[in-house]
Amino acid sequence: MSEAARLRERLRADLKQAMQERRREEANLLRTLVAAIDNAEAVPLPPGHKPADSARFADGTAEAARRVLDQEALAAILAGEIASRREAAATIAAGGEAERAARLEAEALFVARYLPA
């Protein structure tokens, strides 16, 4: 099993638990992390294909092999999620919304739990 698959499995298990316990904000954040990994695994469309054509490829198949992400790529994805939240928190705090900024900082700390060791 790839690193990405293991991380996605962990995120989905945590998502299920968050949903069962009605922790909506946590569930939303976990969905965002799963989507970020899924998006990073997507392969670019072949030249000449339009997004509407992506359901079929030249060989008639509808699926393409996904990119395999290593631990470094996963760490970069998660670090990007952390950085964007911290940057937004700083901007929001400067605007006087300390409570909202604190929530974003808490999200950044939450995401950091999933960084590969």
Phi and psi restraints in degrees (value plus and minus 20) as a CYANA .aco file:
   2 SER   PHI     -93.2   -53.2
   2 SER   PSI     142.8   182.8
   3 GLU   PHI     -78.6   -38.6
   3 GLU   PSI     -62.7   -22.7
   4 ALA   PHI     -83.6   -43.6
   4 ALA   PSI     -60.6   -20.6
   5 ALA   PHI     -85.2   -45.2
   5 ALA   PSI     -60.5   -20.5
   6 ARG   PHI     -84.4   -44.4
   6 ARG   PSI     -64.4   -24.4
   7 LEU   PHI     -84.8   -44.8
   7 LEU   PSI     -63.8   -23.8
   8 ARG   PHI     -81.3   -41.3
   8 ARG   PSI     -60.2   -20.2
   9 GLU   PHI     -81.4   -41.4
   9 GLU   PSI     -63.9   -23.9
  10 ARG   PHI     -84.1   -44.1
  10 ARG   PSI     -65.0   -25.0
  11 LEU   PHI     -82.0   -42.0
  11 LEU   PSI     -62.3   -22.3
  12 ARG   PHI     -88.2   -48.2
  12 ARG   PSI     -56.6   -16.6
  13 ALA   PHI     -84.3   -44.3
  13 ALA   PSI     -63.2   -23.2
  14 ASP   PHI     -86.8   -46.8
  14 ASP   PSI     -56.0   -16.0
  15 LEU   PHI     -82.9   -42.9
  15 LEU   PSI     -64.7   -24.7
  16 LYS   PHI     -79.2   -39.2
  16 LYS   PSI     -64.9   -24.9
  17 GLN   PHI     -84.9   -44.9
  17 GLN   PSI     -62.5   -22.5
  18 ALA   PHI     -82.3   -42.3
  18 ALA   PSI     -59.0   -19.0
  19 MET   PHI     -87.3   -47.3
  19 MET   PSI     -62.3   -22.3
  20 GLN   PHI     -83.0   -43.0
  20 GLN   PSI     -55.0   -15.0
  21 GLU   PHI    -112.5   -72.5
  21 GLU   PSI     -12.6    27.4
  22 ARG   PHI      36.9    76.9
  22 ARG   PSI      19.0    59.0
  23 ARG   PHI    -113.7   -73.7
  23 ARG   PSI      63.4   103.4
  24 ARG   PHI     -83.3   -43.3
  24 ARG   PSI     -65.8   -25.8
  25 GLU   PHI     -83.0   -43.0
  25 GLU   PSI     -60.8   -20.8
  26 GLU   PHI     -85.4   -45.4
  26 GLU   PSI     -62.6   -22.6
  27 ALA   PHI     -81.5   -41.5
  27 ALA   PSI     -62.5   -22.5
  28 ASN   PHI     -82.4   -42.4
  28 ASN   PSI     -61.8   -21.8
  29 LEU   PHI     -84.8   -44.8
  29 LEU   PSI     -62.3   -22.3
  30 LEU   PHI     -83.8   -43.8
  30 LEU   PSI     -59.3   -19.3
  31 ARG   PHI     -80.7   -40.7
  31 ARG   PSI     -60.1   -20.1
  32 THR   PHI     -82.4   -42.4
  32 THR   PSI     -62.0   -22.0
  33 LEU   PHI     -86.5   -46.5
  33 LEU   PSI     -62.6   -22.6
  34 VAL   PHI     -81.1   -41.1
  34 VAL   PSI     -63.8   -23.8
  35 ALA   PHI     -84.1   -44.1
  35 ALA   PSI     -58.6   -18.6
  36 ALA   PHI     -82.5   -42.5
  36 ALA   PSI     -60.3   -20.3
  37 ILE   PHI     -88.4   -48.4
  37 ILE   PSI     -65.5   -25.5
  38 ASP   PHI     -77.8   -37.8
  38 ASP   PSI     -64.6   -24.6
  39 ASN   PHI     -83.6   -43.6
  39 ASN   PSI     -58.9   -18.9
  40 ALA   PHI     -88.7   -48.7
  40 ALA   PSI     -45.6    -5.6
  41 GLU   PHI    -102.3   -62.3
  41 GLU   PSI     -33.9     6.1
  42 ALA   PHI     -85.0   -45.0
  42 ALA   PSI     121.2   161.2
  43 VAL   PHI    -114.4   -74.4
  43 VAL   PSI     128.9   168.9
  44 PRO   PHI     -86.7   -46.7
  44 PRO   PSI     132.7   172.7
  45 LEU   PHI     -88.2   -48.2
  45 LEU   PSI     126.5   166.5
  46 PRO   PHI     -82.5   -42.5
  46 PRO   PSI     134.0   174.0
  47 PRO   PHI     -75.0   -35.0
  47 PRO   PSI     118.3   158.3
  48 GLY   PHI      69.7   109.7
  48 GLY   PSI     -32.8     7.2
  49 HIS   PHI    -103.9   -63.9
  49 HIS   PSI     122.0   162.0
  50 LYS   PHI    -123.6   -83.6
  50 LYS   PSI     137.3   177.3
  51 PRO   PHI     -71.8   -31.8
  51 PRO   PSI     -54.9   -14.9
  52 ALA   PHI     -87.5   -47.5
  52 ALA   PSI     -43.7    -3.7
  53 ASP   PHI    -106.3   -66.3
  53 ASP   PSI     -25.1    14.9
  54 SER   PHI     -87.5   -47.5
  54 SER   PSI     -30.6     9.4
  55 ALA   PHI     -91.5   -51.5
  55 ALA   PSI     -41.9    -1.9
  56 ARG   PHI    -151.9  -111.9
  56 ARG   PSI     120.1   160.1
  57 PHE   PHI    -130.4   -90.4
  57 PHE   PSI     152.2   192.2
  58 ALA   PHI     -75.1   -35.1
  58 ALA   PSI     -55.0   -15.0
  59 ASP   PHI    -105.8   -65.8
  59 ASP   PSI     -13.8    26.2
  60 GLY   PHI      69.1   109.1
  60 GLY   PSI     -25.4    14.6
  61 THR   PHI    -101.5   -61.5
  61 THR   PSI     139.7   179.7
  62 ALA   PHI    -126.4   -86.4
  62 ALA   PSI     -24.4    15.6
  63 GLU   PHI    -140.6  -100.6
  63 GLU   PSI     127.9   167.9
  64 ALA   PHI    -144.2  -104.2
  64 ALA   PSI     127.5   167.5
  65 ALA   PHI     -81.9   -41.9
  65 ALA   PSI     117.2   157.2
  66 ARG   PHI    -103.8   -63.8
  66 ARG   PSI     135.9   175.9
  67 ARG   PHI     -86.8   -46.8
  67 ARG   PSI     126.3   166.3
  68 VAL   PHI    -118.0   -78.0
  68 VAL   PSI     101.6   141.6
  69 LEU   PHI    -114.4   -74.4
  69 LEU   PSI     113.2   153.2
  70 ASP   PHI    -111.3   -71.3
  70 ASP   PSI     159.3   199.3
  71 GLN   PHI     -80.9   -40.9
  71 GLN   PSI     -56.2   -16.2
  72 GLU   PHI     -85.6   -45.6
  72 GLU   PSI     -62.1   -22.1
  73 ALA   PHI     -86.1   -46.1
  73 ALA   PSI     -60.9   -20.9
  74 LEU   PHI     -83.4   -43.4
  74 LEU   PSI     -62.9   -22.9
  75 ALA   PHI     -81.6   -41.6
  75 ALA   PSI     -58.8   -18.8
  76 ALA   PHI     -85.4   -45.4
  76 ALA   PSI     -59.8   -19.8
  77 ILE   PHI     -82.6   -42.6
  77 ILE   PSI     -69.8   -29.8
  78 LEU   PHI     -85.6   -45.6
  78 LEU   PSI     -59.7   -19.7
  79 ALA   PHI     -82.2   -42.2
  79 ALA   PSI     -56.9   -16.9
  80 GLY   PHI     -84.9   -44.9
  80 GLY   PSI     -60.7   -20.7
  81 GLU   PHI     -83.8   -43.8
  81 GLU   PSI     -60.6   -20.6
  82 ILE   PHI     -85.4   -45.4
  82 ILE   PSI     -67.7   -27.7
  83 ALA   PHI     -81.8   -41.8
  83 ALA   PSI     -61.6   -21.6
  84 SER   PHI     -85.2   -45.2
  84 SER   PSI     -56.5   -16.5
  85 ARG   PHI     -90.4   -50.4
  85 ARG   PSI     -60.4   -20.4
  86 ARG   PHI     -88.0   -48.0
  86 ARG   PSI     -58.7   -18.7
  87 GLU   PHI     -83.8   -43.8
  87 GLU   PSI     -65.1   -25.1
  88 ALA   PHI     -84.1   -44.1
  88 ALA   PSI     -59.8   -19.8
  89 ALA   PHI     -81.5   -41.5
  89 ALA   PSI     -62.2   -22.2
  90 ALA   PHI     -84.3   -44.3
  90 ALA   PSI     -62.7   -22.7
  91 THR   PHI     -84.2   -44.2
  91 THR   PSI     -63.9   -23.9
  92 ILE   PHI     -88.9   -48.9
  92 ILE   PSI     -59.3   -19.3
  93 ALA   PHI     -84.0   -44.0
  93 ALA   PSI     -59.5   -19.5
  94 ALA   PHI     -84.2   -44.2
  94 ALA   PSI     -45.3    -5.3
  95 GLY   PHI    -105.8   -65.8
  95 GLY   PSI     -18.3    21.7
  96 GLY   PHI      71.8   111.8
  96 GLY   PSI      -9.5    30.5
  97 GLU   PHI    -124.4   -84.4
  97 GLU   PSI      53.0    93.0
  98 ALA   PHI     -82.0   -42.0
  98 ALA   PSI     -58.9   -18.9
  99 GLU   PHI     -85.4   -45.4
  99 GLU   PSI     -64.6   -24.6
 100 ARG   PHI     -86.5   -46.5
 100 ARG   PSI     -60.0   -20.0
 101 ALA   PHI     -82.8   -42.8
 101 ALA   PSI     -60.2   -20.2
 102 ALA   PHI     -83.5   -43.5
 102 ALA   PSI     -56.8   -16.8
 103 ARG   PHI     -83.6   -43.6
 103 ARG   PSI     -61.3   -21.3
 104 LEU   PHI     -86.9   -46.9
 104 LEU   PSI     -58.7   -18.7
 105 GLU   PHI     -83.0   -43.0
 105 GLU   PSI     -60.3   -20.3
 106 ALA   PHI     -83.0   -43.0
 106 ALA   PSI     -59.4   -19.4
 107 GLU   PHI     -82.9   -42.9
 107 GLU   PSI     -62.0   -22.0
 108 ALA   PHI     -80.7   -40.7
 108 ALA   PSI     -62.5   -22.5
 109 LEU   PHI     -84.5   -44.5
 109 LEU   PSI     -57.9   -17.9
 110 PHE   PHI     -82.9   -42.9
 110 PHE   PSI     -66.5   -26.5
 111 VAL   PHI     -82.5   -42.5
 111 VAL   PSI     -57.0   -17.0
 112 ALA   PHI     -78.8   -38.8
 112 ALA   PSI     -45.1    -5.1
 113 ARG   PHI     -81.1   -41.1
 113 ARG   PSI     -44.1    -4.1
 114 TYR   PHI    -116.6   -76.6
 114 TYR   PSI     -20.3    19.7
 115 LEU   PHI     -81.9   -41.9
 115 LEU   PSI     115.8   155.8
 116 PRO   PHI     -80.7   -40.7
 116 PRO   PSI     125.2   165.2
